């Protein structure tokens, strides 16, 4: 994806859509599975993840206070997307899944939780390691000692008031991605590199007509509820990774192949071809990496650089920030509201991000506003969520 100058005329309304193509990872890309043709959100971050190793394809990270125990925090990792109703897709035993927590403010993990699947076929179990200090930090990981083993698709408890669920859930992410691809049809990963075609649609569908494109799909999830004190005492930054064995690493170390935290960050601002490089980095590199894409994007859509400064101030480094010393909070609340922050499954992260970038939310800047892009007119469906653990809705 390339950025182009945008003239201040009605023609600008057609040209600015090209850069926002990258909503697509929280957005959708066309995927051809062995199952029927479907669309995906960041659910297909690179061509490799979309076609070769979908089990390592991370889609969303959630960090929120427990609705049932004020002393606890909930971590949710969603991955392996676009599971259709009735499909029983096995988990991949070759992938290591990790929650990584920085509780000292240096964007380096201090606490990790590791998960891997055992066995193949109809009977598989999950091994849990941690939470504890990592043996290695960065993009190379070493396995911690085993803490617990549990059954898939069943809640299992551990000591220290910890409980786990690893299995298939209803995908909680919501967005009118079908309409977005009528606006930006060039994000099909299988057609990269692909110049943007002529624009045919220039607005989101109005309320009542907008549709949640991910409504028909399930996703694989790892859900953990644990005491806050096991992660830290104050502000933390959280991100998730997937790793695999590779011949270039010895001593059974595993190599990171995807990293995810803030939704719509890479996907909105970063060129599609740059996603893989970002996946192979750590949050310590985000200030020099993602920031340049944010500034280029804001410049391309003709908005003041103070918009870019605002985004960078809350979204870089690419971690979900939460303050464990606070009782409750809101999305980006640690940075902007001195509260718990984090991200809840019902948070409308697309509207929040779009209202800042294309509107005047947070910044109050009206210069160059694009009101038609500040909301997709889709909200959370309460049927997709549960009031108690594991909090994500039952699969279709």
ZIGI-V515588 format. One record per residue. N is the residue number from 1. RES is the residue in three letters. PSI is psi as a letter, one per 30 degrees, with the letter a starting at -180 (* if undefined). BURIAL is I if it has 24 or more other ideal C-beta (glycine too) atoms within 12 Angstrom, else O. Layout:
# ZIGI-V515588
{{N | RES | PSI | BURIAL} {N | RES | PSI | BURIAL}}
This chain:
# ZIGI-V515588
{{1 | UNK | k | I} {2 | UNK | l | O} {3 | UNK | k | I} {4 | UNK | k | O} {5 | UNK | k | O} {6 | UNK | k | I} {7 | UNK | k | O} {8 | UNK | i | O} {9 | UNK | a | O} {10 | UNK | f | O} {11 | UNK | f | O} {12 | UNK | e | O} {13 | UNK | f | I} {14 | UNK | e | O} {15 | UNK | f | I} {16 | UNK | f | I} {17 | UNK | f | I} {18 | UNK | e | I} {19 | UNK | e | I} {20 | UNK | g | I} {21 | UNK | f | I} {22 | UNK | g | I} {23 | UNK | f | I} {24 | UNK | f | I} {25 | UNK | e | I} {26 | UNK | f | I} {27 | UNK | a | I} {28 | UNK | l | I} {29 | UNK | k | I} {30 | UNK | k | I} {31 | UNK | k | I} {32 | UNK | j | O} {33 | UNK | l | O} {34 | UNK | f | O} {35 | UNK | l | O} {36 | UNK | l | O} {37 | UNK | k | O} {38 | UNK | l | I} {39 | UNK | l | I} {40 | UNK | l | I} {41 | UNK | b | I} {42 | UNK | g | I} {43 | UNK | g | I} {44 | UNK | i | I} {45 | UNK | e | I} {46 | UNK | l | I} {47 | UNK | e | I} {48 | UNK | e | O} {49 | UNK | e | I} {50 | UNK | f | I} {51 | UNK | f | O} {52 | UNK | e | O} {53 | UNK | i | I} {54 | UNK | f | I} {55 | UNK | f | I} {56 | UNK | g | I} {57 | UNK | j | I} {58 | UNK | k | I} {59 | UNK | e | I} {60 | UNK | k | I} {61 | UNK | k | I} {62 | UNK | k | I} {63 | UNK | j | I} {64 | UNK | l | I} {65 | UNK | k | I} {66 | UNK | k | I} {67 | UNK | f | O} {68 | UNK | f | O} {69 | UNK | j | O} {70 | UNK | f | O} {71 | UNK | f | O} {72 | UNK | l | I} {73 | UNK | l | I} {74 | UNK | k | I} {75 | UNK | k | I} {76 | UNK | k | I} {77 | UNK | k | I} {78 | UNK | k | I} {79 | UNK | l | I} {80 | UNK | i | I} {81 | UNK | l | I} {82 | UNK | h | I} {83 | UNK | j | I} {84 | UNK | l | I} {85 | UNK | k | O} {86 | UNK | f | O} {87 | UNK | k | O} {88 | UNK | i | O} {89 | UNK | k | I} {90 | UNK | l | I} {91 | UNK | l | I} {92 | UNK | j | I} {93 | UNK | f | O} {94 | UNK | f | I} {95 | UNK | k | I} {96 | UNK | k | I} {97 | UNK | k | I} {98 | UNK | k | I} {99 | UNK | k | I} {100 | UNK | k | I} {101 | UNK | k | I} {102 | UNK | k | I} {103 | UNK | g | I} {104 | UNK | f | O} {105 | UNK | g | O} {106 | UNK | g | O} {107 | UNK | g | I} {108 | UNK | k | I} {109 | UNK | k | I} {110 | UNK | f | I} {111 | UNK | k | I} {112 | UNK | l | I} {113 | UNK | k | I} {114 | UNK | k | I} {115 | UNK | k | I} {116 | UNK | l | I} {117 | UNK | k | I} {118 | UNK | k | O} {119 | UNK | l | O} {120 | UNK | l | O} {121 | UNK | b | O} {122 | UNK | f | O} {123 | UNK | j | O} {124 | UNK | l | I} {125 | UNK | l | I} {126 | UNK | k | I} {127 | UNK | k | I} {128 | UNK | k | I} {129 | UNK | k | I} {130 | UNK | a | I} {131 | UNK | k | I} {132 | UNK | l | I} {133 | UNK | k | I} {134 | UNK | l | I} {135 | UNK | e | O} {136 | UNK | l | I} {137 | UNK | l | I} {138 | UNK | b | I} {139 | UNK | f | I} {140 | UNK | k | I} {141 | UNK | k | I} {142 | UNK | k | I} {143 | UNK | k | I} {144 | UNK | l | I} {145 | UNK | k | O} {146 | UNK | k | O} {147 | UNK | e | I} {148 | UNK | l | I} {149 | UNK | k | O} {150 | UNK | l | I} {151 | UNK | k | O} {152 | UNK | k | I} {153 | UNK | g | I} {154 | UNK | k | O} {155 | UNK | k | O} {156 | UNK | k | I} {157 | UNK | l | O} {158 | UNK | a | I} {159 | UNK | l | O} {160 | UNK | g | O} {161 | UNK | h | O} {162 | UNK | k | I} {163 | UNK | l | I} {164 | UNK | l | I} {165 | UNK | k | I} {166 | UNK | j | I} {167 | UNK | a | I} {168 | UNK | k | I} {169 | UNK | l | I} {170 | UNK | k | I} {171 | UNK | j | I} {172 | UNK | f | I} {173 | UNK | k | I} {174 | UNK | k | I} {175 | UNK | k | I} {176 | UNK | i | I} {177 | UNK | f | I} {178 | UNK | e | I} {179 | UNK | e | I} {180 | UNK | e | I} {181 | UNK | f | I} {182 | UNK | e | I} {183 | UNK | e | I} {184 | UNK | i | I} {185 | UNK | g | I} {186 | UNK | g | I} {187 | UNK | g | I} {188 | UNK | j | I} {189 | UNK | e | I} {190 | UNK | f | O} {191 | UNK | g | O} {192 | UNK | k | I} {193 | UNK | k | O} {194 | UNK | j | O} {195 | UNK | l | O} {196 | UNK | k | I} {197 | UNK | l | O} {198 | UNK | k | O} {199 | UNK | k | I} {200 | UNK | f | O} {201 | UNK | k | O} {202 | UNK | g | O} {203 | UNK | l | I} {204 | UNK | l | I} {205 | UNK | k | I} {206 | UNK | l | O} {207 | UNK | k | O} {208 | UNK | f | O} {209 | UNK | f | O} {210 | UNK | k | I} {211 | UNK | k | I} {212 | UNK | j | I} {213 | UNK | f | I} {214 | UNK | g | I} {215 | UNK | e | I} {216 | UNK | g | I} {217 | UNK | l | I} {218 | UNK | l | I} {219 | UNK | l | I} {220 | UNK | k | I} {221 | UNK | k | I} {222 | UNK | k | I} {223 | UNK | k | I} {224 | UNK | k | I} {225 | UNK | k | I} {226 | UNK | l | I} {227 | UNK | k | I} {228 | UNK | e | I} {229 | UNK | f | O} {230 | UNK | f | I} {231 | UNK | f | I} {232 | UNK | a | I} {233 | UNK | f | O} {234 | UNK | b | O} {235 | UNK | k | I} {236 | UNK | l | I} {237 | UNK | k | I} {238 | UNK | k | I} {239 | UNK | l | I} {240 | UNK | l | I} {241 | UNK | l | I} {242 | UNK | k | I} {243 | UNK | l | I} {244 | UNK | l | I} {245 | UNK | k | I} {246 | UNK | k | O} {247 | UNK | f | O} {248 | UNK | f | O} {249 | UNK | k | O} {250 | UNK | l | O} {251 | UNK | h | O} {252 | UNK | g | O} {253 | UNK | l | I} {254 | UNK | k | I} {255 | UNK | k | I} {256 | UNK | k | I} {257 | UNK | f | I} {258 | UNK | l | I} {259 | UNK | k | I} {260 | UNK | k | I} {261 | UNK | d | I} {262 | UNK | k | I} {263 | UNK | k | I} {264 | UNK | g | I} {265 | UNK | d | I} {266 | UNK | e | I} {267 | UNK | e | I} {268 | UNK | e | I} {269 | UNK | f | I} {270 | UNK | k | I} {271 | UNK | k | I} {272 | UNK | e | I} {273 | UNK | f | O} {274 | UNK | f | I} {275 | UNK | e | I} {276 | UNK | e | I} {277 | UNK | e | O} {278 | UNK | e | I} {279 | UNK | f | I} {280 | UNK | g | I} {281 | UNK | a | I} {282 | UNK | l | I} {283 | UNK | f | I} {284 | UNK | f | I} {285 | UNK | f | O} {286 | UNK | e | I} {287 | UNK | e | O} {288 | UNK | f | O} {289 | UNK | d | I} {290 | UNK | e | I} {291 | UNK | e | I} {292 | UNK | e | O} {293 | UNK | e | I} {294 | UNK | e | I} {295 | UNK | e | I} {296 | UNK | e | I} {297 | UNK | e | I} {298 | UNK | e | I} {299 | UNK | e | I} {300 | UNK | e | I} {301 | UNK | g | I} {302 | UNK | g | I} {303 | UNK | l | I} {304 | UNK | l | O} {305 | UNK | f | O} {306 | UNK | f | O} {307 | UNK | e | I} {308 | UNK | e | I} {309 | UNK | e | O} {310 | UNK | e | I} {311 | UNK | e | I} {312 | UNK | e | I} {313 | UNK | f | O} {314 | UNK | f | I} {315 | UNK | f | I} {316 | UNK | k | I} {317 | UNK | l | I} {318 | UNK | i | I} {319 | UNK | l | I} {320 | UNK | j | I} {321 | UNK | k | I} {322 | UNK | k | I} {323 | UNK | j | I} {324 | UNK | f | I} {325 | UNK | f | I} {326 | UNK | k | I} {327 | UNK | e | O} {328 | UNK | l | O} {329 | UNK | a | I} {330 | UNK | l | I} {331 | UNK | k | I} {332 | UNK | g | I} {333 | UNK | f | I} {334 | UNK | e | I} {335 | UNK | e | I} {336 | UNK | f | O} {337 | UNK | g | O} {338 | UNK | h | O} {339 | UNK | a | I} {340 | UNK | e | I} {341 | UNK | b | I} {342 | UNK | a | I} {343 | UNK | k | I} {344 | UNK | l | I} {345 | UNK | f | I} {346 | UNK | f | I} {347 | UNK | k | I} {348 | UNK | i | I} {349 | UNK | f | I} {350 | UNK | e | I} {351 | UNK | e | I} {352 | UNK | e | I} {353 | UNK | e | I} {354 | UNK | e | I} {355 | UNK | f | I} {356 | UNK | e | I} {357 | UNK | e | I} {358 | UNK | f | I} {359 | UNK | b | I} {360 | UNK | g | O} {361 | UNK | k | I} {362 | UNK | e | I} {363 | UNK | f | I} {364 | UNK | g | O} {365 | UNK | k | I} {366 | UNK | f | O} {367 | UNK | k | O} {368 | UNK | g | I} {369 | UNK | k | I} {370 | UNK | i | I} {371 | UNK | e | O} {372 | UNK | f | I} {373 | UNK | g | I} {374 | UNK | f | I} {375 | UNK | k | I} {376 | UNK | f | I} {377 | UNK | g | I} {378 | UNK | k | I} {379 | UNK | l | O} {380 | UNK | k | I} {381 | UNK | j | O} {382 | UNK | f | O} {383 | UNK | f | O} {384 | UNK | g | I} {385 | UNK | l | I} {386 | UNK | k | I} {387 | UNK | f | O} {388 | UNK | l | O} {389 | UNK | k | I} {390 | UNK | g | I} {391 | UNK | e | I} {392 | UNK | k | I} {393 | UNK | l | I} {394 | UNK | k | O} {395 | UNK | l | I} {396 | UNK | * | O}}
